[in-house]
Amino acid sequence: MLRFTEDQERAILGARSAFNQSQVALAASASINLIGNASPVPIDAWRRIDARATRVMRDVLVVFNRLAQANQQPVGLGDLVSYFPKISDSGEVHVSMDGRSEGLADAPTIQYEGTPVPILDSFARFGWRQMEVIRKGQASLDVEAVANHQRKVAEKLEDMVLNGLSSIVVGGSTIYGLRNHPNRNTGTHGFDLNNTATGANWLTAFKQIIDLLVGDNAFGKVTVFLNYSDWLYASVNEFTAGYPKTILQRLREVEQIADIIPASKIPADNIIGVAGLETGDWGSILSAMPMTTRPKARQNAEDDYVFGVLAAAAPQFRVDNDGRMPIAHTTAS
């Protein structure tokens, strides 16, 4: 998951503290004794909300979290687009016995490619009387209602990592995913991985992913992402009749495979491979604000309580000056 920077933590804690102070001031007015509600949100409620968010993210953000664990880059909320350089080759090596050389000092060509950083948000709403009933009954804030919106934001983050977000275009730059980046290495393996594919078919499909990456000068060990049902099929079926291992166990024995990760949001028969995931050569997850929940200001005691779940993040998949990238994606057809 994304880590909060100190500035991001201060921003969220400040918003929550300011909200509680405003509710205390509102409750002190004379009119509050007649109608309305102005209750601060106790720290225990925020802990429950944040704990529920963590569980939601662990459940939904399988691919997103694995990429973020490998490499994440904090950016500011004022950075609408984050750029990375594509640098051409330059320089030469001179070999001599005396070390005398004119030294060719040519400069590389640098091109910058950008990735927009959008804000995703979803709002949970409680009526003031609903909050008063909760307060009077000394019940906890309805965390599950907020969790619905946390899940919506998390699902959009996971979808963005896989399929990009074509609706966001800033200065000609858009957000691409693992399944639609124009520079990814692509191929078709031709197998129904969750039905008729044999162990040999699975091995052929994995070799294809490795060959695509090696052919693009990506020599690191490969982390493979699979559809959950396909992964389950490989985990319970024998590699071949009488062979004492499952298909998944045999695939994990391939030296070039670093890990095989199931994800429910990946379509069936899709195989995604990232070479050298831990090196960060593939790119990074840009983080202007990890997924969090904050209250909206209330001006009157009868206003609704509104809790906004928001995140400002995007995947940035990097390409070198020659258009190579350590990502491969294959499908059945």
One Martini backbone bead per residue (centre of mass of N, CA, C, O) as a GRO file, in nm:
protein
  333
    1MET     BB    1   0.102   0.032   0.010
    2LEU     BB    2   0.073   0.349   0.062
    3ARG     BB    3   0.268   0.604   0.189
    4PHE     BB    4   0.287   0.849   0.417
    5THR     BB    5   0.365   1.155   0.448
    6GLU     BB    6   0.405   1.408   0.661
    7ASP     BB    7   0.222   1.608   0.507
    8GLN     BB    8  -0.020   1.417   0.472
    9GLU     BB    9  -0.073   1.367   0.771
   10ARG     BB   10  -0.121   1.662   0.852
   11ALA     BB   11  -0.364   1.713   0.668
   12ILE     BB   12  -0.557   1.499   0.788
   13LEU     BB   13  -0.537   1.566   1.091
   14GLY     BB   14  -0.621   1.864   1.056
   15ALA     BB   15  -0.905   1.813   0.939
   16ARG     BB   16  -1.015   1.654   1.183
   17SER     BB   17  -0.960   1.863   1.405
   18ALA     BB   18  -1.117   2.102   1.281
   19PHE     BB   19  -1.390   1.967   1.283
   20ASN     BB   20  -1.420   1.926   1.589
   21GLN     BB   21  -1.395   2.225   1.665
   22SER     BB   22  -1.647   2.318   1.505
   23GLN     BB   23  -1.853   2.143   1.668
   24VAL     BB   24  -1.805   2.265   1.944
   25ALA     BB   25  -1.884   2.555   1.862
   26LEU     BB   26  -2.171   2.483   1.762
   27ALA     BB   27  -2.275   2.355   2.034
   28ALA     BB   28  -2.244   2.639   2.199
   29SER     BB   29  -2.486   2.735   2.088
   30ALA     BB   30  -2.814   2.812   2.158
   31SER     BB   31  -2.969   2.651   1.925
   32ILE     BB   32  -2.876   2.355   1.992
   33ASN     BB   33  -3.098   2.306   2.222
   34LEU     BB   34  -3.339   2.275   2.007
   35ILE     BB   35  -3.165   2.190   1.740
   36GLY     BB   36  -2.968   1.941   1.646
   37ASN     BB   37  -2.617   1.859   1.552
   38ALA     BB   38  -2.265   1.859   1.709
   39SER     BB   39  -2.047   1.609   1.660
   40PRO     BB   40  -1.773   1.471   1.720
   41VAL     BB   41  -1.513   1.264   1.605
   42PRO     BB   42  -1.379   1.010   1.736
   43ILE     BB   43  -1.086   0.836   1.739
   44ASP     BB   44  -1.214   0.554   1.725
   45ALA     BB   45  -1.361   0.598   1.456
   46TRP     BB   46  -1.108   0.651   1.284
   47ARG     BB   47  -0.979   0.379   1.337
   48ARG     BB   48  -1.204   0.213   1.205
   49ILE     BB   49  -1.190   0.342   0.927
   50ASP     BB   50  -0.887   0.282   0.871
   51ALA     BB   51  -0.901  -0.025   0.913
   52ARG     BB   52  -1.107  -0.075   0.687
   53ALA     BB   53  -0.933   0.036   0.459
   54THR     BB   54  -0.706  -0.170   0.481
   55ARG     BB   55  -0.880  -0.419   0.416
   56VAL     BB   56  -0.976  -0.327   0.140
   57MET     BB   57  -0.695  -0.293   0.005
   58ARG     BB   58  -0.601  -0.588   0.047
   59ASP     BB   59  -0.837  -0.707  -0.129
   60VAL     BB   60  -0.820  -0.521  -0.403
   61LEU     BB   61  -0.499  -0.425  -0.416
   62VAL     BB   62  -0.299  -0.627  -0.569
   63VAL     BB   63  -0.138  -0.486  -0.797
   64PHE     BB   64  -0.098  -0.207  -0.678
   65ASN     BB   65   0.054  -0.297  -0.415
   66ARG     BB   66   0.291  -0.443  -0.554
   67LEU     BB   67   0.398  -0.191  -0.698
   68ALA     BB   68   0.420  -0.004  -0.447
   69GLN     BB   69   0.623  -0.184  -0.294
   70ALA     BB   70   0.850  -0.149  -0.509
   71ASN     BB   71   0.739   0.156  -0.624
   72GLN     BB   72   0.725   0.491  -0.493
   73GLN     BB   73   0.610   0.841  -0.568
   74PRO     BB   74   0.611   1.139  -0.444
   75VAL     BB   75   0.368   1.399  -0.490
   76GLY     BB   76   0.207   1.681  -0.559
   77LEU     BB   77  -0.103   1.829  -0.583
   78GLY     BB   78   0.025   2.045  -0.797
   79ASP     BB   79   0.087   1.789  -0.979
   80LEU     BB   80  -0.066   1.710  -1.267
   81VAL     BB   81   0.222   1.625  -1.389
   82SER     BB   82   0.450   1.355  -1.435
   83TYR     BB   83   0.792   1.334  -1.522
   84PHE     BB   84   1.004   1.148  -1.750
   85PRO     BB   85   1.307   1.041  -1.878
   86LYS     BB   86   1.442   0.997  -2.213
   87ILE     BB   87   1.758   0.851  -2.281
   88SER     BB   88   2.011   0.855  -2.479
   89ASP     BB   89   2.282   0.756  -2.616
   90SER     BB   90   2.633   0.804  -2.502
   91GLY     BB   91   2.941   0.794  -2.574
   92GLU     BB   92   3.280   0.664  -2.517
   93VAL     BB   93   3.549   0.430  -2.533
   94HIS     BB   94   3.892   0.464  -2.441
   95VAL     BB   95   4.187   0.279  -2.541
   96SER     BB   96   4.496   0.276  -2.347
   97MET     BB   97   4.829   0.309  -2.198
   98ASP     BB   98   4.827   0.645  -2.122
   99GLY     BB   99   4.533   0.799  -2.107
  100ARG     BB  100   4.509   0.942  -2.382
  101SER     BB  101   4.238   1.173  -2.466
  102GLU     BB  102   3.997   1.361  -2.616
  103GLY     BB  103   3.707   1.312  -2.562
  104LEU     BB  104   3.385   1.250  -2.612
  105ALA     BB  105   3.131   1.514  -2.534
  106ASP     BB  106   2.848   1.403  -2.571
  107ALA     BB  107   2.504   1.455  -2.567
  108PRO     BB  108   2.211   1.362  -2.475
  109THR     BB  109   1.889   1.279  -2.548
  110ILE     BB  110   1.595   1.444  -2.406
  111GLN     BB  111   1.281   1.305  -2.312
  112TYR     BB  112   0.949   1.384  -2.205
  113GLU     BB  113   0.713   1.200  -2.000
  114GLY     BB  114   0.371   1.196  -1.901
  115THR     BB  115   0.162   1.177  -1.590
  116PRO     BB  116  -0.127   1.192  -1.462
  117VAL     BB  117  -0.287   1.311  -1.141
  118PRO     BB  118  -0.560   1.206  -1.004
  119ILE     BB  119  -0.879   1.242  -0.840
  120LEU     BB  120  -1.038   1.028  -0.609
  121ASP     BB  121  -1.395   1.017  -0.518
  122SER     BB  122  -1.616   0.949  -0.226
  123PHE     BB  123  -1.945   0.989  -0.060
  124ALA     BB  124  -2.058   0.990   0.269
  125ARG     BB  125  -2.396   1.003   0.419
  126PHE     BB  126  -2.535   1.174   0.712
  127GLY     BB  127  -2.774   1.245   0.909
  128TRP     BB  128  -2.816   1.429   1.192
  129ARG     BB  129  -3.014   1.228   1.328
  130GLN     BB  130  -2.850   0.976   1.292
  131MET     BB  131  -2.615   1.079   1.468
  132GLU     BB  132  -2.786   1.120   1.727
  133VAL     BB  133  -2.864   0.826   1.766
  134ILE     BB  134  -2.578   0.721   1.792
  135ARG     BB  135  -2.498   0.900   2.034
  136LYS     BB  136  -2.726   0.820   2.235
  137GLY     BB  137  -2.654   0.500   2.199
  138GLN     BB  138  -2.341   0.466   2.196
  139ALA     BB  139  -2.256   0.422   1.911
  140SER     BB  140  -2.098   0.351   1.637
  141LEU     BB  141  -1.991   0.432   1.359
  142ASP     BB  142  -2.083   0.359   1.029
  143VAL     BB  143  -1.838   0.197   0.869
  144GLU     BB  144  -1.970   0.040   0.628
  145ALA     BB  145  -2.069   0.286   0.470
  146VAL     BB  146  -1.781   0.389   0.414
  147ALA     BB  147  -1.665   0.125   0.283
  148ASN     BB  148  -1.810   0.145   0.013
  149HIS     BB  149  -1.632   0.394  -0.081
  150GLN     BB  150  -1.357   0.265  -0.046
  151ARG     BB  151  -1.403   0.043  -0.257
  152LYS     BB  152  -1.450   0.221  -0.503
  153VAL     BB  153  -1.169   0.353  -0.504
  154ALA     BB  154  -1.000   0.093  -0.510
  155GLU     BB  155  -1.115  -0.021  -0.777
  156LYS     BB  156  -1.011   0.218  -0.950
  157LEU     BB  157  -0.711   0.178  -0.898
  158GLU     BB  158  -0.692  -0.110  -1.012
  159ASP     BB  159  -0.802  -0.040  -1.295
  160MET     BB  160  -0.579   0.169  -1.367
  161VAL     BB  161  -0.337  -0.031  -1.367
  162LEU     BB  162  -0.464  -0.214  -1.600
  163ASN     BB  163  -0.642   0.022  -1.800
  164GLY     BB  164  -0.638   0.293  -1.716
  165LEU     BB  165  -0.728   0.660  -1.812
  166SER     BB  166  -0.864   0.806  -2.089
  167SER     BB  167  -1.028   1.059  -1.964
  168ILE     BB  168  -0.732   1.153  -1.893
  169VAL     BB  169  -0.602   1.467  -2.027
  170VAL     BB  170  -0.270   1.628  -2.017
  171GLY     BB  171  -0.098   1.766  -2.253
  172GLY     BB  172  -0.129   1.468  -2.405
  173SER     BB  173  -0.151   1.311  -2.140
  174THR     BB  174  -0.188   0.979  -2.012
  175ILE     BB  175  -0.327   0.677  -1.873
  176TYR     BB  176  -0.170   0.371  -1.836
  177GLY     BB  177  -0.174   0.022  -1.850
  178LEU     BB  178  -0.079  -0.306  -1.856
  179ARG     BB  179  -0.311  -0.367  -2.100
  180ASN     BB  180  -0.252  -0.063  -2.284
  181HIS     BB  181   0.029  -0.013  -2.341
  182PRO     BB  182   0.195   0.069  -2.635
  183ASN     BB  183   0.493  -0.067  -2.524
  184ARG     BB  184   0.413  -0.332  -2.476
  185ASN     BB  185   0.445  -0.671  -2.470
  186THR     BB  186   0.294  -0.890  -2.710
  187GLY     BB  187   0.060  -1.179  -2.711
  188THR     BB  188  -0.039  -1.522  -2.804
  189HIS     BB  189  -0.121  -1.845  -2.660
  190GLY     BB  190  -0.413  -2.011  -2.712
  191PHE     BB  191  -0.539  -2.066  -2.414
  192ASP     BB  192  -0.748  -2.237  -2.180
  193LEU     BB  193  -0.657  -2.200  -1.853
  194ASN     BB  194  -0.958  -2.301  -1.712
  195ASN     BB  195  -0.982  -2.596  -1.886
  196THR     BB  196  -0.768  -2.726  -2.132
  197ALA     BB  197  -0.505  -2.674  -2.012
  198THR     BB  198  -0.199  -2.785  -1.981
  199GLY     BB  199   0.100  -2.796  -1.842
  200ALA     BB  200   0.247  -2.744  -2.113
  201ASN     BB  201   0.083  -2.493  -2.187
  202TRP     BB  202   0.167  -2.321  -1.947
  203LEU     BB  203   0.471  -2.329  -2.005
  204THR     BB  204   0.452  -2.194  -2.281
  205ALA     BB  205   0.325  -1.926  -2.181
  206PHE     BB  206   0.560  -1.847  -1.992
  207LYS     BB  207   0.784  -1.851  -2.205
  208GLN     BB  208   0.668  -1.623  -2.374
  209ILE     BB  209   0.699  -1.399  -2.167
  210ILE     BB  210   1.004  -1.423  -2.136
  211ASP     BB  211   1.079  -1.380  -2.436
  212LEU     BB  212   0.962  -1.097  -2.465
  213LEU     BB  213   1.150  -0.966  -2.252
  214VAL     BB  214   1.427  -1.052  -2.359
  215GLY     BB  215   1.374  -0.920  -2.645
  216ASP     BB  216   1.366  -0.628  -2.462
  217ASN     BB  217   1.605  -0.631  -2.246
  218ALA     BB  218   1.455  -0.807  -2.004
  219PHE     BB  219   1.639  -0.991  -1.740
  220GLY     BB  220   1.465  -1.012  -1.516
  221LYS     BB  221   1.275  -1.132  -1.300
  222VAL     BB  222   0.939  -1.261  -1.307
  223THR     BB  223   0.629  -1.112  -1.248
  224VAL     BB  224   0.313  -1.274  -1.220
  225PHE     BB  225  -0.017  -1.204  -1.345
  226LEU     BB  226  -0.341  -1.345  -1.257
  227ASN     BB  227  -0.617  -1.490  -1.272
  228TYR     BB  228  -0.772  -1.640  -1.017
  229SER     BB  229  -0.896  -1.891  -1.160
  230ASP     BB  230  -0.640  -1.973  -1.308
  231TRP     BB  231  -0.467  -2.011  -1.057
  232LEU     BB  232  -0.645  -2.230  -0.928
  233TYR     BB  233  -0.616  -2.437  -1.151
  234ALA     BB  234  -0.299  -2.460  -1.121
  235SER     BB  235  -0.316  -2.545  -0.802
  236VAL     BB  236  -0.508  -2.834  -0.851
  237ASN     BB  237  -0.352  -2.934  -1.100
  238GLU     BB  238  -0.178  -3.143  -1.268
  239PHE     BB  239   0.076  -3.133  -1.482
  240THR     BB  240   0.071  -3.453  -1.488
  241ALA     BB  241   0.005  -3.762  -1.493
  242GLY     BB  242   0.170  -3.866  -1.193
  243TYR     BB  243   0.269  -3.599  -1.111
  244PRO     BB  244   0.380  -3.460  -0.790
  245LYS     BB  245   0.262  -3.186  -0.929
  246THR     BB  246   0.155  -2.890  -0.994
  247ILE     BB  247   0.144  -2.643  -1.212
  248LEU     BB  248   0.239  -2.420  -1.016
  249GLN     BB  249   0.488  -2.566  -0.907
  250ARG     BB  250   0.632  -2.588  -1.181
  251LEU     BB  251   0.644  -2.283  -1.247
  252ARG     BB  252   0.816  -2.205  -0.989
  253GLU     BB  253   1.080  -2.361  -1.106
  254VAL     BB  254   1.134  -2.133  -1.276
  255GLU     BB  255   1.402  -1.925  -1.260
  256GLN     BB  256   1.260  -1.659  -1.393
  257ILE     BB  257   1.055  -1.680  -1.158
  258ALA     BB  258   0.951  -1.488  -0.883
  259ASP     BB  259   0.622  -1.466  -0.921
  260ILE     BB  260   0.267  -1.563  -0.848
  261ILE     BB  261  -0.025  -1.354  -0.894
  262PRO     BB  262  -0.345  -1.316  -0.788
  263ALA     BB  263  -0.630  -1.147  -0.968
  264SER     BB  264  -0.964  -1.057  -1.003
  265LYS     BB  265  -0.930  -0.812  -1.230
  266ILE     BB  266  -0.820  -1.014  -1.418
  267PRO     BB  267  -0.868  -1.154  -1.696
  268ALA     BB  268  -0.913  -1.419  -1.855
  269ASP     BB  269  -0.614  -1.538  -2.008
  270ASN     BB  270  -0.429  -1.339  -1.863
  271ILE     BB  271  -0.080  -1.232  -1.893
  272ILE     BB  272   0.145  -1.070  -1.661
  273GLY     BB  273   0.477  -0.926  -1.700
  274VAL     BB  274   0.747  -0.829  -1.470
  275ALA     BB  275   1.065  -0.715  -1.489
  276GLY     BB  276   1.229  -0.623  -1.223
  277LEU     BB  277   1.040  -0.502  -0.998
  278GLU     BB  278   1.244  -0.399  -0.764
  279THR     BB  279   1.401  -0.180  -0.944
  280GLY     BB  280   1.189   0.025  -1.110
  281ASP     BB  281   1.208   0.023  -1.433
  282TRP     BB  282   0.891   0.028  -1.493
  283GLY     BB  283   0.845   0.240  -1.246
  284SER     BB  284   0.555   0.392  -1.072
  285ILE     BB  285   0.373   0.509  -0.795
  286LEU     BB  286   0.188   0.784  -0.777
  287SER     BB  287   0.176   1.008  -0.472
  288ALA     BB  288  -0.038   1.260  -0.339
  289MET     BB  289  -0.267   1.052  -0.204
  290PRO     BB  290  -0.368   0.836  -0.016
  291MET     BB  291  -0.609   0.658   0.095
  292THR     BB  292  -0.875   0.852   0.248
  293THR     BB  293  -1.053   1.009   0.532
  294ARG     BB  294  -1.274   1.297   0.538
  295PRO     BB  295  -1.429   1.577   0.650
  296LYS     BB  296  -1.686   1.793   0.603
  297ALA     BB  297  -1.806   2.086   0.635
  298ARG     BB  298  -2.020   2.243   0.891
  299GLN     BB  299  -2.255   2.515   0.941
  300ASN     BB  300  -2.496   2.339   1.051
  301ALA     BB  301  -2.675   2.134   1.266
  302GLU     BB  302  -2.855   2.017   1.001
  303ASP     BB  303  -2.633   1.905   0.859
  304ASP     BB  304  -2.471   1.687   0.698
  305TYR     BB  305  -2.270   1.413   0.712
  306VAL     BB  306  -1.948   1.417   0.540
  307PHE     BB  307  -1.745   1.156   0.387
  308GLY     BB  308  -1.435   1.162   0.224
  309VAL     BB  309  -1.306   0.955  -0.025
  310LEU     BB  310  -0.956   0.968  -0.114
  311ALA     BB  311  -0.733   0.984  -0.411
  312ALA     BB  312  -0.384   1.049  -0.536
  313ALA     BB  313  -0.313   0.850  -0.818
  314ALA     BB  314  -0.062   0.674  -1.035
  315PRO     BB  315   0.058   0.505  -1.300
  316GLN     BB  316   0.414   0.479  -1.409
  317PHE     BB  317   0.521   0.373  -1.719
  318ARG     BB  318   0.832   0.304  -1.849
  319VAL     BB  319   1.038   0.430  -2.120
  320ASP     BB  320   1.269   0.420  -2.342
  321ASN     BB  321   1.416   0.566  -2.618
  322ASP     BB  322   1.340   0.277  -2.781
  323GLY     BB  323   1.058   0.157  -2.648
  324ARG     BB  324   1.135   0.002  -2.396
  325MET     BB  325   0.987  -0.256  -2.173
  326PRO     BB  326   0.929  -0.465  -1.866
  327ILE     BB  327   0.648  -0.555  -2.028
  328ALA     BB  328   0.399  -0.821  -2.046
  329HIS     BB  329   0.118  -0.931  -2.271
  330THR     BB  330  -0.119  -1.199  -2.272
  331THR     BB  331  -0.348  -1.394  -2.474
  332ALA     BB  332  -0.559  -1.614  -2.634
  333SER     BB  333  -0.639  -1.378  -2.891
   0.00000   0.00000   0.00000
